[in-house]
Amino acid sequence: MTPRPKNIVVTGANRGIGLELVKQLIFRYNPDNLFATYRDPENSKELLKLAEQNGNLHAVVLDVQNFEKYAEFVSKVEATTQGAGVNLLINNSGFFNKENNSSLSQVDKDDLLRHFAINTLAPIMLTKAFLPLLEKASLQEPSQPLGLGRAVVCQVSTTMGSIGDNTSGGAYGYRISKTALNQASKNMSFDLIPKGVLVIPLHPGWVRTDMGGSNALINTEESVSGILSVLENLNEDTSGHFMRFDGKEALW
Ligand SMILES: NC(=O)c1ccc[n+]([C@@H]2O[C@H](COP(=O)([O-])OP(=O)(O)OC[C@H]3O[C@@H](n4cnc5c(N)ncnc54)[C@H](OP(=O)(O)O)[C@@H]3O)[C@@H](O)[C@H]2O)c1
C-alpha cells in the first residue's frame, strides 16, 4: 500500500515547483495538514485561494532567512497537528541570482552569503527545528517501514551543485550553496536514520519556472509527479542518495 504522509511542510510554496507540490500533495494524499510557506501575499494569490478552499491547507508567512522565526513556525505546526508530528518536510525555497555571478571577477561577498543563507543554512536549520516533530511522527507508526509513512526530509537541490557534472563553471553562489546542501543532506541521512527519519537531496529536473526559464525541459507537473514517486520509493537503503526526479541517481 502507498504510504500516506498525514502532516506535511513545504517551503517556497507560492509559485513554481513549490506551488505544484502543494496541488499534487493535496490531490495524492489528502493530508490532515499541509503547511505551505510564502512571503508576499501579492505574488501568492493562487496559494492563498487554494488555502481558502481547503481547510487542511495552511498558508504560513515565512522568509527562510528569518531564522529567529523558525521556533514560532514549529510551535504553530505542533499546535495544529496535536502530537502527530510531521511526516514530510520539503525544503523547496531556493535562490539563484543569474546576474553578475558567472565569473570569479563578478563574485560578490554579499551575494554569495545570500545564496548560502537561503540554499544551505535555511534547509539545515529548518530541518533541525522540525526534528522533534519528525521524530514524533516516525514514532507514531513503528510497524511501518521507514519512509513517507514515517518521516522524510526532502532537500530540493540541483545537479548544478554536482561537482562530477560541472562541465561549464559559472553560477558560483548557486552551485556552491547547493553542493554544500548536498553534503549536509548526506550527513543528516546518517544522523537521522536512528531517529526514524530518512533524508534525500533531490534534483527536480530542469523545470519551466521563473528560476528554470522558458527553455527548460519539463513542466512543473512532470517534475512534481516524479518527485513524489521518488519519495514514495525511498527506503533505508536509498536514504542519503542524491536522487533525480526521474528516479535515477545523480552524480555527486
Ligand atoms: N526550476 C529549475 O529548473 C530547478 C532546477 C534545479 C533545482 N531547482 C530548485 O527547485 C526549488 C524551487 O525552484 P523553482 O524553480 O520553483 O523556483 P522559483 O519559481 O524561482 O521559486 C522559488 C521559490 O523559493 C522562494 N524563496 C526564495 N527566497 C526565499 C526566502 N528568502 N524565503 C522563503 N522563500 C524563498 C520563492 O518565494 P518568493 O515568491 O517569495 O520569492 C519561491 O516560492 C529551488 O530550491 C531550486 O533551487 C529548480
The ligand as a Gaussian input file, in Angstrom:
#p B3LYP/6-31G(d) Opt

LIG

0 1
 N       13.469000      25.286000     -11.983000
 C       14.523000      24.505000     -12.157000
 O       14.906000      24.183000     -13.294000
 C       15.263000      23.961000     -10.960000
 C       16.309000      23.073000     -11.222000
 C       17.005000      22.533000     -10.142000
 C       16.637000      22.872000      -8.850000
 N       15.627000      23.757000      -8.622000
 C       15.301000      24.057000      -7.231000
 O       13.915000      23.891000      -7.020000
 C       13.466000      24.766000      -5.977000
 C       12.249000      25.542000      -6.452000
 O       12.651000      26.276000      -7.593000
 P       11.619000      26.903000      -8.664000
 O       12.141000      26.545000      -9.993000
 O       10.235000      26.604000      -8.277000
 O       11.973000      28.441000      -8.431000
 P       11.072000      29.761000      -8.394000
 O        9.909000      29.621000      -9.283000
 O       12.049000      30.867000      -8.593000
 O       10.547000      29.755000      -6.877000
 C       11.455000      29.927000      -5.819000
 C       10.672000      29.782000      -4.533000
 O       11.587000      29.989000      -3.435000
 C       11.039000      31.004000      -2.614000
 N       12.060000      31.775000      -1.908000
 C       13.102000      32.451000      -2.430000
 N       13.761000      33.103000      -1.447000
 C       13.098000      32.832000      -0.294000
 C       13.256000      33.212000       1.054000
 N       14.247000      34.020000       1.452000
 N       12.377000      32.739000       1.981000
 C       11.365000      31.934000       1.605000
 N       11.147000      31.537000       0.344000
 C       12.009000      31.983000      -0.592000
 C       10.264000      31.903000      -3.575000
 O        9.378000      32.721000      -2.838000
 P        9.047000      34.248000      -3.357000
 O        7.997000      34.124000      -4.410000
 O        8.578000      34.922000      -2.117000
 O       10.316000      34.824000      -3.896000
 C        9.573000      30.840000      -4.407000
 O        8.467000      30.307000      -3.725000
 C       14.659000      25.644000      -5.619000
 O       15.280000      25.156000      -4.455000
 C       15.587000      25.483000      -6.814000
 O       16.932000      25.674000      -6.472000
 C       14.936000      24.314000      -9.655000

